[in-house]
């Protein structure tokens, strides 16, 4: 319980209503999510800083992304949400320099609907949400682990150290949770997928009346600000010979409005209960599973 709020099953059911092609991730999505992460992050300044050798070693990057998703699936403290879209054949060209050719060809054989974007959320120790989004933990079946030759170890250490220090500065206790990853495949950009994934976490923050922490890159800053997130502090790491442009980041917070009157709260809860009843017999997308943290 946080701030006197009791968490009941209909909160989860309502959040996962089968609308907007949004659903919880399943183990069957791991390879596809790894590909979406590699493609989505591959052209960003964040990737240029953390994975400067991505284009010469794309297979390492893909394996690193798959490992990240796999670890999330094996942790009760994480939840991953995916959004689907109609498959676009041009996505193979969009991944040409970032994803190995054999993977691109294999994923060109998808059926009509594919995972187009994903978001992972991390709950703090002591949160009553831990374990609520998965019935059974995923057991890893990855056969090959990434040698991580695409990464720059010092850049990665400095990047995560900066974000870790800022989280400690602005967020305390267990009365908050974190957007760990939000990424959309480039072939499906500008369709509102990133906004819809973010809204899922904002909904959860409002239901639980707790703060949402976001460590944002420049590419996501406008989206987060337009969604009501507050910019707390920006930072910059200077470039070097490997990554001349350096990297910038921002620590942000979404703080839900205080619940006003008991009447409004009762009406809001009644709406969620009604939706839960409507969805009681619906297929919510298979197994419910969860996520772990990115390598620090």
LUMDRENRO-352104 format. One line per 8 residues: number of its first residue (from 1); their letters; for each residue x, y, z of C-alpha. Coordinates in steps of 0.25 Angstrom, whole numbers. Example, Ala and Ser with C-alpha at 12.3 -4.5 7.8 and 13.67 -1.06 7.14 Angstrom:
2
1> as> 49 -18 31; 55 -4 29
***
This chain:
296
1> xxxxxxxx> 0 0 0; 5 14 -4; -2 27 1; -13 18 7; -17 12 -7; -20 -3 -8; -16 -9 -21; -27 -18 -27
9> xxxxxxxx> -27 -27 -39; -36 -18 -47; -25 -7 -48; -17 -17 -55; -28 -22 -64; -32 -7 -68; -18 -3 -71; -16 -15 -81
17> xxxxxxxx> -29 -13 -88; -27 -18 -102; -28 -5 -109; -18 3 -118; -11 -10 -121; -5 -9 -107; -2 -22 -99; 8 -28 -89
25> xxxxxxxx> 20 -34 -95; 22 -50 -95; 35 -58 -97; 31 -60 -111; 34 -45 -114; 48 -45 -109; 55 -47 -122; 46 -36 -129
33> xxxxxxxx> 48 -27 -117; 63 -28 -118; 62 -24 -133; 53 -12 -130; 62 -7 -119; 74 -9 -129; 67 -2 -140; 61 9 -131
41> xxxxxxxx> 73 13 -124; 83 11 -135; 82 24 -141; 82 33 -128; 93 40 -121; 91 31 -110; 95 19 -118; 107 27 -124
49> xxxxxxxx> 112 29 -110; 109 16 -103; 110 7 -116; 120 14 -125; 124 1 -132; 110 -3 -135; 110 -2 -150; 123 -10 -151
57> xxxxxxxx> 118 -21 -141; 103 -21 -142; 101 -35 -138; 107 -31 -124; 97 -20 -123; 85 -29 -126; 90 -39 -116; 92 -28 -105
65> xxxxxxxx> 77 -23 -108; 72 -38 -107; 79 -40 -94; 73 -27 -88; 59 -31 -91; 62 -46 -87; 67 -41 -73; 54 -32 -72
73> xxxxxxxx> 46 -44 -74; 53 -51 -63; 50 -40 -52; 38 -38 -44; 42 -23 -42; 40 -20 -57; 28 -20 -67; 29 -18 -82
81> xxxxxxxx> 18 -13 -91; 18 -14 -106; 10 -8 -117; 7 -15 -130; 5 -9 -144; 3 -15 -158; 16 -20 -164; 23 -10 -173
89> xxxxxxxx> 33 -17 -183; 41 -4 -184; 46 -7 -170; 56 -16 -175; 63 -5 -182; 62 4 -170; 70 -6 -162; 80 -8 -173
97> xxxxxxxx> 93 -3 -166; 88 -6 -152; 83 -21 -152; 90 -33 -158; 85 -37 -172; 80 -50 -168; 72 -44 -157; 66 -34 -166
105> xxxxxxxx> 62 -45 -176; 56 -54 -165; 48 -43 -160; 43 -39 -173; 34 -52 -173; 25 -47 -162; 10 -48 -162; 1 -36 -163
113> xxxxxxxx> 4 -31 -148; 17 -28 -142; 23 -22 -130; 26 -7 -134; 30 -2 -121; 33 -5 -106; 34 1 -92; 40 -5 -80
121> xxxxxxxx> 37 0 -66; 44 -2 -53; 38 -3 -39; 46 1 -27; 49 -9 -16; 37 -9 -6; 27 -6 -17; 14 -14 -16
129> xxxxxxxx> 14 -15 -32; 26 -24 -32; 21 -37 -37; 7 -33 -41; 9 -33 -56; 14 -47 -57; 9 -60 -53; 21 -67 -56
137> xxxxxxxx> 36 -63 -58; 42 -65 -71; 54 -75 -71; 65 -70 -81; 67 -79 -93; 77 -70 -101; 87 -79 -107; 97 -68 -110
145> xxxxxxxx> 102 -57 -101; 107 -43 -107; 122 -41 -106; 118 -26 -105; 129 -22 -115; 120 -11 -120; 120 -4 -107; 129 7 -101
153> xxxxxxxx> 132 3 -87; 136 16 -81; 125 24 -88; 115 14 -83; 120 15 -69; 120 30 -69; 106 30 -75; 99 21 -65
161> xxxxxxxx> 107 28 -54; 101 41 -57; 87 36 -58; 89 28 -45; 94 41 -37; 82 49 -42; 72 38 -39; 78 38 -24
169> xxxxxxxx> 77 54 -24; 62 55 -28; 55 42 -24; 55 35 -11; 49 23 -4; 39 14 -12; 29 24 -15; 32 25 -30
177> xxxxxxxx> 35 16 -42; 44 18 -54; 42 18 -69; 54 9 -73; 53 8 -88; 44 14 -98; 47 11 -113; 39 10 -126
185> xxxxxxxx> 44 4 -139; 48 15 -149; 39 9 -159; 27 12 -150; 31 26 -145; 21 38 -145; 9 29 -143; 7 32 -128
193> xxxxxxxx> 13 19 -123; 23 26 -114; 12 35 -108; 3 23 -105; 14 15 -98; 17 26 -89; 2 29 -86; 2 14 -81
201> xxxxxxxx> 12 18 -70; 5 31 -67; -8 24 -65; -1 15 -55; 5 27 -48; -8 34 -47; -15 21 -42; -4 19 -31
209> xxxxxxxx> -2 33 -28; 13 32 -29; 24 39 -37; 29 34 -50; 44 36 -53; 50 38 -67; 64 39 -71; 62 45 -85
217> xxxxxxxx> 71 47 -97; 69 59 -106; 61 51 -116; 50 48 -106; 50 62 -98; 38 68 -106; 29 56 -105; 31 56 -90
225> xxxxxxxx> 29 71 -88; 17 70 -97; 11 59 -88; 13 67 -75; 26 63 -70; 35 73 -62; 49 75 -66; 57 75 -53
233> xxxxxxxx> 72 76 -59; 80 74 -71; 94 70 -73; 105 68 -84; 117 59 -86; 127 65 -95; 131 58 -108; 144 51 -111
241> xxxxxxxx> 151 45 -123; 141 33 -123; 128 41 -121; 131 55 -125; 117 60 -122; 117 55 -108; 104 52 -101; 93 60 -94
249> xxxxxxxx> 82 55 -84; 71 60 -75; 65 56 -62; 50 57 -63; 38 55 -54; 23 52 -56; 15 56 -43; 1 52 -43
257> xxxxxxxx> -9 63 -38; -15 60 -24; -27 53 -24; -38 64 -22; -51 60 -16; -56 46 -11; -67 47 -21; -58 49 -33
265> xxxxxxxx> -49 37 -28; -61 28 -26; -66 32 -40; -52 29 -46; -51 16 -38; -65 12 -43; -61 14 -58; -49 5 -56
273> xxxxxxxx> -57 -6 -49; -67 -5 -61; -56 -7 -71; -51 -18 -63; -64 -25 -64; -65 -23 -79; -51 -29 -80; -53 -41 -71
281> xxxxxxxx> -55 -51 -82; -46 -44 -92; -32 -49 -97; -22 -39 -92; -11 -44 -101; -5 -57 -95; 4 -59 -83; 7 -47 -74
289> xxxxxxxx> 22 -45 -72; 32 -34 -66; 46 -27 -68; 60 -25 -62; 70 -14 -63; 80 -10 -73; 94 -12 -71; 101 -1 -63
***
